[in-house]
Amino acid sequence: MITSILETIGNTPLITIPNSNKANEGQVLFKYERYNPGGSIKDRAAIYIIEEAEKRGLLKPGGTLIESSSGNFGISLAMIGAAKGYHVIVLVDPKTTSANLALLKCFGAEVIVVTEQDDCGSYHKTRISLANKLAKEIKNSFRPDQCFNLLNSEAHYKSTAKEIMDNCPKKLTTFITAVSTGGQLGGISKYLKTFAPEVQIIGVDAEGSVIFGGNADSYRIPGIGLGWTPVNLNMEYIDCAYKISDEQAFITARAFARNEGILMGPSSGACALVALKVAQHLTPEDRIVCMISDGGERYIQTLFNDEWMEQQGFVTKVDREAIRTMAQQLQPWSRHPAASANYRTDLMDSLEVPDSTIQLNSEVRN
C-alpha cells in the first residue's frame, strides 16, 4: 500500500516511437516523466531537495517554501507542500501557461507574477532576486533554489541516471535532454560519464538562450534556457549541443501527439527532434534515450491551440516525413560546448543567494 502520493515519484517508463523511428536506424526511447505525480521530471529534484533540507534542519514543520519557477518545479513544490503541510510561494513570469498557474493554485500555492525582464531579455534574474529577498524577510522559510543548489543535479545522479542505465535494453549510445537549471543534464551526464563514458551526451537549448554561448534573445519555449551556464552543469561532460527554434520545438511536439499518441511540452519537442536527427546516423543496435520532461496537458492553450500557434506565425500541421526531414537538416550548435561555457559565479552575490544554498553546496562538494 502506498501511504503518500510522494512515494510514486520516479520509476518512469521508456517508450518506443515506432511510427516515427524507422527500423533501420538507431532506436529512440523516450524517458516519459509525465508519469510522476506532479506530471514532470521536476518532482525528482524537488522531493530530494526538500527531504535533504528536512534532514539537515534547514526546513522545519509549518515552514514556507519560496521558489522561482516558470512552472514545473513550482508545481512539484506546491504538490509536495500540500502533502507535507508547507506554505508555498512561487514566482512565475508571463510565459507561464494558464494551466500551470491553475495547477499551482489548486495545490494551494501563493503565486507572484514577475513582469520585469532582466538584462538577458528573460525573467530569470528578476524572479530569483525577488525570491531571495522574500526568503530573507519571511521567517521559517526555505529556498530550494533550483538554479544554484547543487542538490538539483545530485538528485538526478542518484536516481534518474541509474534508472536509465538499469532499464535501457541493449546498447545505450546517446542520451539527450534539454537544459535550463542544469540539474537533469548535469546529474545524468556525470553519472553516465563515470559508469558508461562511451555514451554521447547531447544538451538541447532554445535559440536565444546562452547556456552554450551565443547572443541572448527572447524565446517562447517554456522551461528551458538561461542567460548563463548553471552551476549544476559541468560542461566537460557534454559532447554536443543543439539550439532549436521556437517553431521547431512547438510543431515537433504537436507532431508526436498526432503520430505517436504521446503528449509532450515544447522543450521535449526540441529534444525529440534532435533524437530523430541522431537516430538517422546510427544502427538498429544503438539506443538513444531522450528525456521527455512532462506531458502536454499544460500547454493546451498554447502549443495545442491552432489560433495561438497562428498568432505566433507558426504552422499548425506538419506531417511525419516533414518532421524527419527537418531533423535531418539540423546542425549542432557546438561539438565542444565546454569551450563556450558562460558561468557567472558573480551572480550568487548580485542575486543574494541565500546562506542555506551556500551551506548545502559546501556539503555536496565535500
C-alpha positions as CSV (number, residue, x, y, z in Angstrom):
1,M,0.0,0.0,0.0
2,I,1.2,3.5,-0.9
3,T,1.0,5.7,2.2
4,S,1.7,9.0,0.4
5,I,1.5,10.4,-3.1
6,L,5.1,11.3,-2.8
7,E,6.1,7.6,-2.9
8,T,5.1,7.4,-6.5
9,I,7.8,9.7,-7.7
10,G,10.3,8.0,-10.1
11,N,10.5,4.7,-12.0
12,T,9.0,6.2,-15.1
13,P,8.9,4.1,-18.4
14,L,11.0,4.1,-21.5
15,I,8.7,4.3,-24.6
16,T,9.5,3.4,-28.2
17,I,8.2,5.6,-31.1
18,P,7.6,3.0,-33.9
19,N,5.7,5.3,-36.2
20,S,8.4,8.0,-36.3
21,N,11.5,5.9,-35.9
22,K,12.5,3.6,-38.8
23,A,13.6,0.1,-38.2
24,N,17.0,0.5,-40.0
25,E,18.2,3.3,-37.8
26,G,19.1,4.0,-34.1
27,Q,16.2,3.2,-31.8
28,V,14.8,6.1,-29.8
29,L,13.4,5.6,-26.3
30,F,11.5,8.3,-24.6
31,K,12.1,8.6,-20.8
32,Y,8.5,9.7,-20.2
33,E,8.4,11.8,-17.0
34,R,4.7,12.7,-17.2
35,Y,4.1,9.6,-15.0
36,N,5.4,11.4,-11.9
37,P,2.6,12.5,-9.7
38,G,3.3,16.2,-10.3
39,G,3.4,15.5,-14.0
40,S,7.1,16.2,-14.7
41,I,10.7,15.4,-14.1
42,K,10.9,18.2,-11.6
43,D,9.3,16.1,-8.9
44,R,12.5,14.2,-8.6
45,A,14.8,17.2,-7.7
46,A,12.0,18.9,-5.6
47,I,11.4,15.9,-3.3
48,Y,15.2,15.3,-2.9
49,I,16.0,18.9,-2.0
50,I,13.1,19.1,0.4
51,E,13.9,15.9,2.2
52,E,17.6,16.8,2.4
53,A,16.7,20.2,3.9
54,E,14.5,18.5,6.4
55,K,17.3,16.1,7.5
56,R,19.7,19.0,7.9
57,G,17.4,21.2,9.9
58,L,17.0,23.9,7.2
59,L,13.3,23.2,6.8
60,K,11.1,22.9,9.8
61,P,7.4,21.8,10.2
62,G,5.0,24.5,9.1
63,G,7.7,26.4,7.1
64,T,7.4,28.3,3.8
65,L,9.0,27.2,0.5
66,I,9.9,30.1,-1.8
67,E,11.0,29.4,-5.3
68,S,11.4,31.0,-8.7
69,S,9.9,28.7,-11.4
70,S,8.4,29.0,-14.9
71,G,6.0,26.2,-14.0
72,N,7.0,22.6,-13.4
73,F,9.4,22.9,-10.5
74,G,6.9,25.2,-8.8
75,I,4.1,22.7,-9.4
76,S,6.2,19.9,-7.9
77,L,6.9,22.1,-4.8
78,A,3.3,23.0,-4.5
79,M,2.3,19.3,-4.6
80,I,4.9,18.4,-2.0
81,G,3.9,21.4,0.2
82,A,0.3,20.2,0.1
83,A,1.4,16.7,1.1
84,K,3.8,17.8,3.9
85,G,2.0,20.8,5.2
86,Y,4.2,23.6,4.0
87,H,3.1,27.0,2.7
88,V,4.5,27.5,-0.9
89,I,5.2,30.8,-2.7
90,V,6.1,30.5,-6.4
91,L,7.4,33.4,-8.5
92,V,6.5,32.9,-12.2
93,D,6.6,35.1,-15.3
94,P,4.4,36.0,-18.2
95,K,5.5,32.9,-20.2
96,T,3.9,30.6,-17.5
97,T,0.8,28.9,-19.0
98,S,-2.6,29.4,-17.6
99,A,-2.8,25.7,-17.0
100,N,0.4,25.9,-14.8
101,L,-1.0,28.8,-12.9
102,A,-4.2,26.9,-12.2
103,L,-2.3,23.8,-11.0
104,L,-0.1,25.9,-8.7
105,K,-3.2,27.5,-7.1
106,C,-5.1,24.2,-6.9
107,F,-2.3,22.8,-4.7
108,G,-2.7,25.9,-2.5
109,A,0.5,27.8,-3.6
110,E,0.7,31.6,-3.5
111,V,1.7,32.8,-7.0
112,I,3.5,36.0,-7.7
113,V,3.9,37.0,-11.4
114,V,7.2,38.9,-12.1
115,T,6.8,41.1,-15.2
116,E,10.2,42.9,-15.2
117,Q,12.7,41.5,-17.7
118,D,16.4,41.1,-16.8
119,D,19.4,42.2,-18.9
120,C,19.1,39.0,-21.0
121,G,15.6,39.6,-22.1
122,S,14.2,36.9,-19.8
123,Y,12.8,36.9,-16.3
124,H,15.2,34.5,-14.5
125,K,17.3,37.1,-12.7
126,T,14.4,39.3,-11.6
127,R,12.4,36.2,-10.4
128,I,15.4,34.8,-8.5
129,S,16.3,38.2,-6.9
130,L,12.8,38.7,-5.6
131,A,12.6,35.1,-4.3
132,N,15.8,35.6,-2.4
133,K,14.5,38.9,-0.9
134,L,11.3,37.2,0.3
135,A,13.3,34.4,1.8
136,K,15.2,36.8,4.0
137,E,12.0,38.6,5.1
138,I,9.8,35.6,5.8
139,K,10.6,33.6,9.0
140,N,10.9,29.9,8.9
141,S,11.3,29.9,5.1
142,F,13.5,27.8,2.8
143,R,14.6,28.4,-0.8
144,P,15.0,25.1,-2.7
145,D,16.9,27.3,-5.3
146,Q,16.9,25.0,-8.3
147,C,19.3,27.3,-10.2
148,F,22.1,27.4,-7.7
149,N,21.5,24.4,-5.4
150,L,23.8,21.5,-6.3
151,L,21.3,19.1,-4.8
152,N,19.4,19.6,-8.0
153,S,21.9,17.7,-10.1
154,E,22.7,15.3,-7.2
155,A,19.1,14.1,-7.2
156,H,19.4,13.0,-10.9
157,Y,22.8,11.5,-10.4
158,K,21.4,9.3,-7.6
159,S,18.1,8.3,-9.1
160,T,17.2,9.2,-12.7
161,A,20.6,8.2,-14.2
162,K,20.6,4.9,-12.5
163,E,17.0,4.2,-13.8
164,I,18.1,4.9,-17.3
165,M,21.1,2.5,-17.2
166,D,19.2,-0.2,-15.4
167,N,16.2,-0.1,-17.7
168,C,17.7,0.6,-21.1
169,P,17.8,-2.6,-23.3
170,K,20.8,-3.4,-25.3
171,K,23.4,-0.7,-26.0
172,L,22.9,2.9,-24.8
173,T,24.7,5.0,-27.3
174,T,23.3,8.5,-26.7
175,F,21.5,10.5,-24.1
176,I,19.6,13.7,-24.9
177,T,17.9,16.2,-22.7
178,A,17.0,19.9,-22.5
179,V,18.9,22.3,-20.2
180,S,17.7,25.1,-18.0
181,T,18.8,25.0,-14.4
182,G,21.2,22.2,-15.3
183,G,20.0,19.6,-12.8
184,Q,18.9,16.8,-15.0
185,L,21.6,17.2,-17.7
186,G,24.3,17.9,-15.1
187,G,23.5,14.9,-12.8
188,I,22.8,12.4,-15.5
189,S,25.8,13.3,-17.6
190,K,28.1,13.0,-14.6
191,Y,26.7,9.5,-13.9
192,L,27.0,8.3,-17.4
193,K,30.5,9.7,-18.0
194,T,31.5,7.9,-14.7
195,F,30.0,4.5,-15.4
196,A,29.5,4.5,-19.2
197,P,31.9,7.0,-20.6
198,E,31.3,5.9,-24.2
199,V,27.8,7.3,-24.1
200,Q,27.4,10.5,-26.1
201,I,25.7,13.3,-24.1
202,I,23.7,15.9,-26.0
203,G,22.3,19.1,-24.5
204,V,19.4,20.9,-26.1
205,D,18.7,24.6,-25.7
206,A,16.5,27.2,-27.1
207,E,17.7,29.7,-29.7
208,G,18.1,32.9,-27.7
209,S,19.4,31.2,-24.6
210,V,23.2,31.5,-23.8
211,I,23.8,28.4,-21.7
212,F,26.1,27.2,-24.5
213,G,27.2,30.7,-25.5
214,G,26.0,32.9,-28.3
215,N,23.9,36.1,-28.2
216,A,20.9,36.4,-25.8
217,D,17.5,37.0,-27.3
218,S,13.9,36.3,-26.3
219,Y,12.3,32.9,-27.0
220,R,8.9,31.3,-26.3
221,I,9.8,27.8,-25.3
222,P,8.9,27.5,-21.6
223,G,11.0,25.6,-19.0
224,I,14.3,25.8,-21.0
225,G,17.2,28.2,-21.3
226,L,19.1,30.7,-19.1
227,G,21.2,33.8,-19.5
228,W,24.2,32.0,-18.2
229,T,25.6,28.4,-17.7
230,P,24.2,27.0,-14.5
231,V,26.5,25.8,-11.7
232,N,24.7,22.4,-11.7
233,L,26.1,21.6,-15.2
234,N,29.7,20.5,-15.8
235,M,30.2,21.3,-19.5
236,E,33.1,18.9,-19.7
237,Y,30.6,16.1,-19.6
238,I,28.7,17.4,-22.6
239,D,29.8,16.1,-26.0
240,C,27.5,18.1,-28.2
241,A,24.8,20.9,-28.0
242,Y,21.9,21.9,-30.3
243,K,19.8,25.0,-30.3
244,I,16.3,24.7,-31.5
245,S,13.9,27.4,-32.7
246,D,10.6,28.1,-31.1
247,E,8.6,26.9,-34.1
248,Q,10.7,23.7,-34.5
249,A,10.0,22.8,-30.8
250,F,6.3,23.5,-30.9
251,I,5.5,21.8,-34.2
252,T,7.6,18.7,-33.3
253,A,5.6,18.3,-30.0
254,R,2.4,18.6,-32.0
255,A,3.6,16.0,-34.5
256,F,4.3,13.4,-31.8
257,A,0.8,13.8,-30.3
258,R,-0.7,13.2,-33.8
259,N,1.7,10.5,-34.9
260,E,2.6,8.5,-31.7
261,G,-0.2,9.4,-29.3
262,I,2.5,10.9,-27.0
263,L,1.8,14.3,-25.3
264,M,4.8,16.4,-24.5
265,G,5.7,20.1,-23.9
266,P,7.7,22.3,-26.3
267,S,11.1,21.7,-24.6
268,S,10.6,18.0,-25.0
269,G,9.6,18.6,-28.6
270,A,13.0,20.2,-29.1
271,C,14.7,17.1,-27.6
272,A,12.6,14.7,-29.7
273,L,13.6,16.5,-32.9
274,V,17.3,16.1,-32.0
275,A,16.7,12.4,-31.2
276,L,15.3,11.8,-34.7
277,K,18.4,13.5,-36.1
278,V,20.8,11.3,-34.1
279,A,18.9,8.1,-34.9
280,Q,19.3,8.6,-38.7
281,H,23.1,8.3,-38.2
282,L,23.1,5.1,-36.0
283,T,22.3,1.4,-36.4
284,P,19.3,-0.6,-35.0
285,E,21.6,-1.9,-32.3
286,D,22.1,1.5,-30.9
287,R,19.7,3.0,-28.3
288,I,19.1,6.7,-27.9
289,V,17.4,7.8,-24.6
290,C,15.6,11.1,-25.0
291,M,14.2,12.8,-21.9
292,I,10.5,13.9,-22.2
293,S,10.3,16.1,-19.2
294,D,6.5,16.5,-19.0
295,G,3.2,15.9,-20.7
296,G,1.2,18.2,-23.0
297,E,-1.9,19.0,-21.0
298,R,-0.3,22.1,-19.5
299,Y,0.1,23.6,-23.0
300,I,-3.5,23.1,-24.3
301,Q,-4.0,26.9,-24.6
302,T,-0.7,27.5,-26.4
303,L,1.1,24.5,-28.1
304,F,-2.2,22.7,-28.9
305,N,-4.2,25.8,-29.7
306,D,-4.3,26.4,-33.5
307,E,-5.3,30.1,-33.1
308,W,-2.4,30.7,-30.7
309,M,0.1,29.0,-33.0
310,E,-1.1,31.1,-35.9
311,Q,-0.7,34.2,-33.9
312,Q,2.9,33.4,-33.3
313,G,3.4,32.8,-37.1
314,F,3.9,29.1,-36.6
315,V,2.5,26.4,-38.9
316,T,-0.1,24.1,-37.3
317,K,0.2,20.9,-39.4
318,V,3.4,19.1,-40.3
319,D,3.4,15.5,-41.5
320,R,5.7,12.8,-40.2
321,E,8.2,12.9,-43.1
322,A,8.5,16.7,-42.9
323,I,9.5,16.4,-39.2
324,R,12.1,13.7,-40.1
325,T,13.4,16.0,-42.9
326,M,13.6,18.9,-40.5
327,A,15.5,16.7,-38.1
328,Q,17.9,15.6,-40.8
329,Q,18.8,19.2,-41.6
330,L,19.7,20.1,-38.0
331,Q,23.3,21.1,-37.4
332,P,24.9,21.1,-34.0
333,W,25.4,24.4,-32.3
334,S,28.7,23.2,-30.8
335,R,30.7,20.0,-30.8
336,H,32.7,21.2,-27.8
337,P,30.3,23.1,-25.5
338,A,32.8,23.5,-22.7
339,A,34.7,26.0,-24.9
340,S,31.8,28.4,-24.7
341,A,30.8,27.9,-21.1
342,N,29.2,31.1,-19.6
343,Y,29.5,30.5,-15.9
344,R,28.6,33.6,-13.7
345,T,29.8,33.0,-10.2
346,D,29.3,36.6,-9.5
347,L,25.5,36.1,-9.7
348,M,25.5,34.4,-6.3
349,D,26.5,37.7,-4.8
350,S,24.5,40.1,-7.0
351,L,21.3,38.0,-6.7
352,E,21.9,37.5,-3.0
353,V,21.7,33.7,-3.0
354,P,20.7,32.5,0.5
355,D,23.2,31.2,3.0
356,S,21.3,27.9,3.2
357,T,22.1,27.3,-0.5
358,I,25.8,28.0,0.0
359,Q,25.8,25.7,3.0
360,L,24.2,22.9,1.1
361,N,26.6,23.3,-1.8
362,S,29.6,23.1,0.5
363,E,28.2,19.9,2.0
364,V,27.6,18.4,-1.5
365,R,31.1,19.2,-2.7
366,N,32.6,17.6,0.4
